[in-house]
């Protein structure tokens, strides 16, 4: 038996997905609603720049607090990484990345 909340979430995701697809096809920015977005893009250039800045800001916060840059988890390997290394990832993200790269290269 499926819960009612699960059904509501599924319906919401379907409507949002169809909304994104129609706006993307028309070249309308999803965030601000103006017709500045290029074809097959979700955001206009201004909104894309804002999004990029916020992502960089969040990564800097995670780096300062010693958390993983990808998932925000607390399992950083800060003690094990080489001195001067810029990246701080957790074991889970490191293993996933290594596994993904190996499978993509066909190894």
RODO-2510 file (C-alpha; in nm, 4 decimals, decimal comma):
residues 107
     n   res          X          Y          Z
     1     x     0,0000     0,0000     0,0000
     2     x     0,1437     0,3368    -0,1029
     3     x     0,1132     0,6292     0,1371
     4     x    -0,0860     0,9342     0,0355
     5     x     0,2141     1,1609     0,0926
     6     x     0,4189     0,9538    -0,1524
     7     x     0,1486     0,9886    -0,4171
     8     x     0,1329     1,3639    -0,3625
     9     x     0,5112     1,3913    -0,3974
    10     x     0,5070     1,1898    -0,7188
    11     x     0,2362     1,4124    -0,8658
    12     x     0,4275     1,7254    -0,7626
    13     x     0,7505     1,5978    -0,9209
    14     x     0,5687     1,5145    -1,2437
    15     x     0,4140     1,8617    -1,2673
    16     x     0,7465     2,0306    -1,1901
    17     x     0,9247     1,8192    -1,4493
    18     x     0,6672     1,9031    -1,7158
    19     x     0,6894     2,2726    -1,6188
    20     x     1,0683     2,2692    -1,6533
    21     x     1,0478     2,0946    -1,9888
    22     x     0,7992     2,3453    -2,1339
    23     x     0,9955     2,6463    -2,0073
    24     x     1,3201     2,4959    -2,1312
    25     x     1,1758     2,4365    -2,4778
    26     x     1,0461     2,7939    -2,4960
    27     x     1,3742     2,9477    -2,3753
    28     x     1,2281     3,0990    -2,0585
    29     x     1,4331     3,1179    -1,7390
    30     x     1,2858     2,8957    -1,4674
    31     x     1,4030     3,1140    -1,1816
    32     x     1,3114     3,4676    -1,2925
    33     x     1,0572     3,3888    -1,5679
    34     x     1,2073     3,6140    -1,8333
    35     x     1,2642     3,5004    -2,1892
    36     x     1,6400     3,5507    -2,1814
    37     x     1,7449     3,1881    -2,1510
    38     x     1,9025     3,0231    -2,4502
    39     x     1,7295     2,7278    -2,6068
    40     x     1,7541     2,4053    -2,4036
    41     x     1,8791     2,5980    -2,0978
    42     x     1,6944     2,6376    -1,7697
    43     x     1,8506     2,9643    -1,6478
    44     x     1,9325     3,2970    -1,8085
    45     x     2,2896     3,4252    -1,7785
    46     x     2,2164     3,6451    -1,4739
    47     x     2,0511     3,3622    -1,2798
    48     x     2,3257     3,1195    -1,3818
    49     x     2,5878     3,3614    -1,2448
    50     x     2,3948     3,3967    -0,9165
    51     x     2,3682     3,0198    -0,8871
    52     x     2,7391     2,9766    -0,9563
    53     x     2,8286     3,2336    -0,6887
    54     x     2,6089     3,0633    -0,4303
    55     x     2,7638     2,7238    -0,5088
    56     x     3,1144     2,8673    -0,4663
    57     x     3,0093     3,0349    -0,1403
    58     x     2,8710     2,7066    -0,0027
    59     x     3,1880     2,5205    -0,1009
    60     x     3,3986     2,7789     0,0820
    61     x     3,1833     2,7374     0,3946
    62     x     3,2239     2,3598     0,3786
    63     x     3,5987     2,3909     0,3221
    64     x     3,6398     2,6197     0,6249
    65     x     3,4391     2,3892     0,8492
    66     x     3,6269     2,0790     0,7298
    67     x     3,3274     1,9100     0,5697
    68     x     3,3098     1,7277     0,2391
    69     x     3,2736     1,9641    -0,0565
    70     x     3,0457     1,7331    -0,2519
    71     x     2,7932     1,6029    -0,0006
    72     x     2,8538     1,8213     0,3077
    73     x     2,9244     1,5177     0,5262
    74     x     3,1432     1,5343     0,8339
    75     x     3,3693     1,2442     0,7384
    76     x     3,6590     1,4363     0,5906
    77     x     4,0005     1,2788     0,5644
    78     x     4,1781     1,6000     0,6542
    79     x     4,4418     1,4194     0,8621
    80     x     4,5173     1,1740     0,5818
    81     x     4,5393     1,4166     0,2911
    82     x     4,8767     1,5556     0,1776
    83     x     4,9808     1,8978     0,3018
    84     x     4,8687     2,1836     0,0814
    85     x     4,5908     1,9805    -0,0799
    86     x     4,2995     2,2012    -0,1801
    87     x     4,0230     1,9401    -0,1803
    88     x     3,8471     1,7968     0,1222
    89     x     3,6213     1,5016     0,0423
    90     x     3,4817     1,2242     0,2565
    91     x     3,5632     0,8584     0,2029
    92     x     3,2228     0,7916     0,0482
    93     x     3,2591     1,0607    -0,2201
    94     x     3,6216     0,9709    -0,2911
    95     x     3,5377     0,6050    -0,3419
    96     x     3,2377     0,6912    -0,5595
    97     x     3,4477     0,9239    -0,7733
    98     x     3,7249     0,6675    -0,8155
    99     x     3,4723     0,3957    -0,8986
   100     x     3,2951     0,6225    -1,1493
   101     x     3,6191     0,7196    -1,3263
   102     x     3,7360     0,3582    -1,3471
   103     x     3,4042     0,2431    -1,4930
   104     x     3,3911     0,5317    -1,7384
   105     x     3,7394     0,4549    -1,8695
   106     x     3,6518     0,0866    -1,9009
   107     x     3,9016    -0,0385    -1,6428
***
